[in-house]
Structures are given as C-alpha cells and as structure tokens.
Amino acid sequence: MIFEKVVNLLAEQLQIDPSEIKRESRLFEDLHADSANVMIMVMDIEEAFNITVDDDVLPNIRTVGDVVDYLEKTVG
C-alpha cells in the first residue's frame, strides 16, 4: 500500500520510528524534515514509484497525507 511505502521511505530518510509517522503528520513541524530531506524524499519516491514529481506540486505538500494523496492520483 502507498501509505506504508511512504512511511518507510520517510522513516529511513529522517531516521525516526515508522510508528511516529501518521497521515496527518506535517513534514516540517511534526517530523522535523528540512528542505534537503524533502528533496531526497522526492527522489526516493520518484525511484520507488517510477514517476516524476512536478516541481509545482511541492508547495502543496505539507503532510504525509498530501504525499499519499498525490501518489494515489498519480500512480493509482
């Protein structure tokens, strides 16, 4: 499932326990990601899901749920 894959990618990138990551978790405020973390996350997602994330999408990605919603629309 997409949510679990995103959680695992984020947990590995941010070096946190996957159980701390919820759908409503905010990337910057709750998970303490920085812009470099987000760029690496995007690259990991592109590789894992074999897609290209458009740059204009990034300003709208604030929570884990936003990432999952985008991927569900993009990869089904």
N, C-alpha and C positions, 0 to 999 in steps of 0.2 A: 504494500500500500504506500501511496505517496507520502503521507504524513510520517510514517515510521522511517522512511528513507531520508526525508528532510531532517528529522530529529537526529538520526545517526550522523549525518554529514555535519550538522551544527555542533553536536556534542564533541565530535572528533576535532573540528576546527577550533572550537572555543575551549576545549579541554574541560568540559563540565559533564556531570552525570546526566544521561538522557532523561531521567525521571524529573529533572528540573525544568525541562522544556515542555511547555504547554502550547496549545494552539493560539491562545491569546497572549503569549509571551512576546513582549516588544524586544526587537533585536538589540537596540542600543540601551534602553533604560533597564530592562529586566535581565538580559543576557550579557550585557556589558560588551557587546561587539563594537568594533570601531570600523571605520570605512575600509581599512585593509582587510579585516575579517569578512566584510560583506562582499568585497571584490573576489576574494578567494572562494567564498561560498557560491557566488555566481558561477565561477569557473568550474567548481566541483559539480554543481547542478547541471551545467551545460554538458559536462562529460558524462555524468551518471544517467541523464535522461536523453542524451543525444539531441540537444536542441541548442538554439542560440537565443539568449535573452536580450531583447532590445534595450538599449540604454534609456529610452524614455519610460520604461516600466519601473526602473529603480526608485525614483522619488515616491512612488506609491506603495513601496514595500516597506512596511513598518513592523509587522508582526509575523510570527511563524505562519499564522493562518493566511496572511496575504501571500506568502510564498506558495503555500499549498494550493490556494485558490487559483493562483496564476498557473501553476503546473497542471492542475486538473483541467483548466480551459485549454492549455497548450498541448498536452500530451494525452489527455482523456483519461 
